[in-house]
Amino acid sequence: MKLLSASSIALASILGTATHGFVPSPLSPTLRQHQHDISTTTSLSASSGPLNPFVKNAITIASSLHSLSGQTIVVKYGGNAMTTPELATLFCEDIATLQKLGLRIVVVHGGGPMINEMLEKVGVESRFEGGMRVSTEEVVDVAAMVLCGKVNKNISGGIVLAGGRALGLSGRDDSLMQCEKLWGGDDKSLDLGNVGQVMTVNTELINELLDNGITPVIAPIGMGCKGADDESTVYNINADVAAGRIAGELRAARVLFLTDIAGVLDKEMKLLGRLSCDDIDKLKEDETITGGMIPKVTYATDAVKLGVQGAFITDGRVPHALLNEILAGGEEGMGSGGGGTVVTL
């Protein structure tokens, strides 16, 4: 597992500072010759022994940044990474660091445990069908209050406190996510209430924020499609579905689903580090992938089929999981090799 060390994370911050406003001045002939002598000596030294860990990590980080230059990364944030205060702080630090390195980051968050807590407080019952929360108007009112309020602002505020720039939004702001009613069940006859299926994404708004160095932090609450009978309906959207659809519409380089699991495991409970969509279909057929893992891999395969280069099912319980998976993959950009499963076409 190629996890980045604390010194590498510090290096990432240094590199981020260096990319903002540093312009090298022309070298004099004497300095150019001196630089050449140093380069020659360094090359000879490097060939005579292994690189030290700091240098190796610097090369890996630089290669990762080169491969992701100008591209967008979407992160679905939830699970233990959200509910554990220490991990939440590290997550915000990771987002701020990636911003300083010049990457375009979009955060889509969940908040199921917080919704459950508030539903219990106000005495509103809810249930799940097929992994989706059946969402009556009362349930959506509570979900919107929790997700668009405290949860959303804690994340955007945490990123700002960590030195980054972030703006909290919901899918209702500037028609960010317009939805149709989603029906559940294999025959699409199960009424899930006001659960939304995302039909359009306002990518112009997201890109405008990214162009200005701001990370959109998006709560998965949407609206009906403009001109439709349900235009004024408020929809609850599964955060994984929202993240995958937004990543696809943005043609993002990566989408990372931070979860409470190590990734996709084989029948011997060993991590499968990289899978294609065909691999996943076969693993579902032979029941290697079952239960709660099925929707997770479905969201990942849907994202790559929409044009995302790689979908990561990432163990959010690992400190600095985001930095590890984005920066430890080098030029190929396929993660650290030990922090989860990468899904590609």
C-alpha positions in Angstrom: 0.0 0.0 0.0 1.5 3.3 -1.1 0.1 5.5 1.6 1.6 9.0 1.8 3.5 9.9 4.9 3.1 13.0 7.0 6.2 14.5 5.2 4.5 13.9 1.9 1.4 15.7 3.0 3.6 18.6 4.1 5.3 18.4 0.7 1.9 18.6 -1.0 1.2 21.8 0.8 4.6 23.2 -0.1 4.0 22.3 -3.8 0.6 24.0 -3.6 2.2 27.2 -2.3 4.8 27.0 -5.0 2.2 26.8 -7.8 0.6 30.1 -6.8 2.4 33.0 -8.3 6.0 31.7 -8.5 7.7 32.7 -11.7 11.3 31.7 -12.1 13.6 34.5 -13.3 16.1 33.9 -16.2 19.4 32.4 -15.2 22.7 34.0 -16.0 25.2 31.9 -18.0 27.2 31.3 -14.8 24.2 30.0 -12.9 23.1 27.9 -15.9 26.5 26.2 -15.9 26.2 25.7 -12.1 22.8 24.2 -12.5 24.1 21.9 -15.2 26.9 20.7 -12.9 24.4 20.1 -10.1 22.0 18.2 -12.4 24.9 16.0 -13.7 26.1 15.3 -10.1 22.5 14.6 -9.0 21.9 12.2 -11.9 25.1 10.3 -11.1 24.2 10.1 -7.4 20.7 8.9 -8.2 22.0 6.2 -10.4 24.3 4.9 -7.6 21.6 4.2 -5.1 17.8 4.2 -4.3 15.9 7.5 -4.0 15.1 8.5 -0.4 11.3 8.3 0.4 10.8 12.1 0.3 12.1 12.3 -3.2 10.1 9.3 -4.4 6.9 10.8 -2.9 7.7 14.1 -4.5 8.1 12.5 -8.0 4.8 10.5 -7.4 2.9 13.6 -6.4 4.2 15.7 -9.3 3.3 12.9 -11.7 -0.2 12.7 -10.2 -0.7 16.4 -10.5 0.5 16.5 -14.1 -2.0 13.8 -15.1 -4.8 15.7 -13.4 -3.9 19.2 -14.5 -7.0 21.2 -15.3 -9.4 18.3 -14.6 -12.2 17.9 -12.1 -12.6 15.5 -9.2 -16.0 14.8 -7.6 -16.0 13.4 -4.0 -19.0 11.8 -2.4 -18.5 12.5 1.4 -20.3 10.5 4.0 -20.1 7.6 6.5 -17.5 7.5 9.3 -15.4 10.2 7.5 -18.3 12.6 8.2 -19.4 11.5 11.7 -16.0 11.1 13.3 -14.8 14.7 14.2 -11.1 13.8 13.7 -11.7 12.3 10.2 -14.0 15.2 9.3 -11.2 17.7 10.1 -8.7 15.7 8.0 -11.2 15.6 5.1 -11.5 19.4 5.1 -7.7 19.7 5.2 -7.4 17.3 2.3 -9.9 19.4 0.2 -8.0 22.6 1.1 -4.6 21.0 0.2 -5.9 19.7 -3.2 -7.2 23.2 -3.9 -3.8 24.7 -3.2 -2.3 22.2 -5.7 -4.6 23.6 -8.4 -7.1 20.8 -8.6 -10.8 21.4 -9.2 -12.8 19.6 -6.5 -16.6 19.2 -6.1 -18.0 17.8 -2.9 -21.4 16.0 -2.8 -22.3 15.0 0.8 -24.8 12.7 2.5 -25.9 12.8 6.1 -28.1 9.8 6.8 -27.2 9.4 10.5 -28.0 13.1 11.1 -31.3 12.8 9.3 -32.2 9.7 11.3 -31.4 11.6 14.6 -33.6 14.5 13.6 -36.5 12.3 12.4 -36.5 10.6 15.7 -36.5 14.0 17.6 -39.5 15.3 15.7 -41.3 12.0 15.7 -41.4 11.4 11.9 -41.2 7.8 10.8 -39.2 6.6 7.8 -38.2 3.3 6.2 -35.9 2.1 3.4 -36.8 0.1 0.3 -34.1 -1.2 -2.0 -31.5 1.0 -0.3 -33.5 4.2 -0.8 -35.2 6.1 1.9 -39.0 6.3 1.3 -39.5 10.1 1.4 -42.8 11.5 2.3 -43.1 15.3 2.3 -42.5 15.3 6.1 -39.3 13.2 5.6 -38.0 15.5 2.8 -38.7 18.6 5.0 -36.5 17.1 7.7 -33.8 15.9 5.3 -33.6 19.3 3.6 -33.4 21.1 7.0 -30.5 18.8 8.1 -28.6 18.5 4.8 -28.9 22.1 3.6 -28.4 23.5 7.0 -25.9 22.3 9.6 -24.3 19.5 7.6 -23.7 21.5 4.5 -22.4 24.6 6.3 -20.1 22.5 8.6 -18.4 21.1 5.6 -18.0 24.3 3.7 -17.0 26.1 6.8 -14.5 23.4 7.7 -12.8 23.7 4.3 -12.5 27.5 4.7 -11.0 27.0 8.2 -8.5 24.7 6.7 -7.3 27.4 4.3 -9.5 26.6 1.3 -12.4 28.2 -0.4 -15.9 26.6 -0.5 -19.5 27.5 -1.0 -22.4 25.4 0.3 -25.3 24.8 -2.1 -28.3 22.5 -2.6 -29.7 21.1 -5.8 -32.4 23.7 -5.6 -30.0 26.6 -5.9 -30.0 28.0 -9.4 -31.7 24.8 -10.6 -28.5 22.9 -9.9 -30.2 19.5 -10.0 -33.6 19.1 -11.7 -35.3 15.8 -11.0 -38.1 13.5 -12.0 -39.8 11.2 -9.5 -37.9 7.9 -9.0 -39.9 4.7 -8.8 -38.4 1.7 -7.1 -38.5 -2.1 -7.6 -37.4 -4.2 -10.6 -40.6 -3.3 -12.4 -40.5 0.4 -11.3 -43.8 0.2 -9.6 -42.7 0.8 -6.0 -43.7 4.3 -4.8 -40.7 5.8 -2.9 -42.4 9.1 -2.3 -40.5 12.3 -3.2 -37.2 10.6 -4.1 -35.7 12.3 -7.2 -33.9 10.9 -10.2 -31.5 13.6 -11.5 -32.3 14.6 -15.1 -30.2 17.8 -15.6 -27.2 19.3 -13.8 -26.3 23.0 -14.0 -22.7 22.4 -15.0 -22.3 26.0 -15.9 -22.8 27.1 -12.3 -20.4 24.4 -11.0 -17.7 25.3 -13.6 -18.0 29.0 -12.8 -17.3 28.3 -9.2 -14.4 26.0 -10.0 -12.9 28.5 -12.4 -12.8 31.0 -9.5 -11.0 28.5 -7.2 -14.1 27.7 -5.1 -15.2 24.2 -4.2 -19.0 23.7 -4.5 -20.3 21.7 -1.5 -23.6 20.2 -2.7 -26.4 18.9 -0.5 -28.5 16.2 -2.4 -31.8 18.0 -2.3 -33.3 18.8 -5.7 -36.3 20.3 -7.5 -38.7 19.3 -10.2 -37.9 20.0 -13.8 -38.7 23.5 -15.1 -42.1 23.6 -16.7 -43.2 20.2 -15.4 -46.2 19.7 -13.1 -43.9 18.8 -10.2 -41.6 21.8 -10.7 -42.2 23.0 -7.2 -41.7 19.6 -5.6 -38.7 19.2 -3.3 -36.9 15.9 -4.0 -34.6 13.9 -1.7 -31.7 12.4 -3.8 -29.4 9.6 -2.9 -26.0 11.2 -2.4 -24.1 8.5 -4.3 -26.5 8.8 -7.2 -26.1 12.6 -7.2 -22.3 12.4 -7.1 -22.1 9.9 -9.9 -24.5 11.9 -12.1 -22.7 15.2 -11.4 -19.3 13.6 -12.1 -20.6 12.2 -15.4 -22.1 15.5 -16.5 -18.8 17.3 -15.7 -16.8 14.6 -17.5 -14.8 14.4 -14.3 -11.4 12.7 -14.2 -12.3 10.9 -11.0 -15.2 10.3 -8.7 -14.5 9.0 -5.2 -17.1 7.5 -3.0 -15.9 7.6 0.6 -17.4 4.7 2.5 -17.1 2.7 5.7 -15.6 -0.4 4.0 -12.2 -1.3 2.6 -13.5 -1.7 -1.0 -14.6 -4.7 -3.1 -13.4 -8.0 -1.6 -13.1 -11.4 -3.1 -14.5 -14.6 -1.5 -11.3 -14.9 0.5 -11.9 -11.4 1.8 -8.9 -9.9 0.0 -9.2 -6.5 -1.5 -9.7 -6.2 -5.3 -7.8 -3.1 -6.1 -9.0 -2.6 -9.7 -12.0 -3.8 -11.6 -13.7 -3.2 -15.0 -17.4 -2.9 -15.5 -17.3 -6.4 -17.0 -15.4 -7.7 -14.0 -18.1 -6.4 -11.7 -20.9 -8.0 -13.7 -19.2 -11.4 -13.4 -18.6 -10.9 -9.6 -22.3 -10.1 -9.2 -23.3 -13.2 -11.2 -21.1 -15.5 -9.1 -22.3 -13.8 -5.9 -18.9 -12.5 -4.9 -20.6 -9.0 -4.8 -23.8 -9.2 -2.8 -26.0 -7.2 -0.4 -25.0 -3.6 0.3 -22.0 -3.7 -2.0 -24.3 -4.0 -5.1 -25.6 -0.4 -5.0 -22.1 0.9 -4.4 -20.6 -0.8 -7.4 -23.7 0.2 -9.5 -23.1 3.9 -8.7 -19.4 3.5 -9.7 -20.1 1.7 -13.0 -22.8 4.2 -13.9 -20.4 7.0 -13.4 -17.7 5.6 -15.7 -20.3 4.7 -18.3 -21.2 8.5 -18.2 -17.6 9.3 -19.1 -15.7 9.5 -15.8 -12.2 8.1 -16.2 -12.1 6.2 -12.9 -14.6 5.7 -10.0 -13.0 5.0 -6.6 -14.8 3.1 -3.8 -12.5 4.4 -1.0 -12.2 3.5 2.6 -13.0 6.8 4.3 -11.9 5.4 7.7 -8.3 5.9 6.6 -6.8 9.2 7.7 -6.2 11.5 4.7 -7.9 8.9 2.4 -8.5 11.6 -0.2 -4.9 12.7 -0.5 -3.7 9.1 -0.6 -6.0 8.0 -3.4 -5.6 11.1 -5.6 -1.9 11.8 -5.1 -0.3 8.4 -4.5 -1.2 7.0 -7.9 1.4 8.7 -10.0 0.9 9.3 -13.7 -1.5 6.4 -14.1 -3.7 7.9 -11.4 -5.2 4.7 -10.2 -4.9 5.3 -6.5 -2.6 4.1 -3.7 -3.3 0.4 -4.4 -4.5 -0.3 -0.9 -7.1 2.3 0.0 -10.1 0.8 -1.9 -11.2 -0.4 -5.3 -10.9 1.6 -8.6 -13.6 0.9 -11.3 -12.9 1.6 -14.9 -14.5 0.8 -18.3 
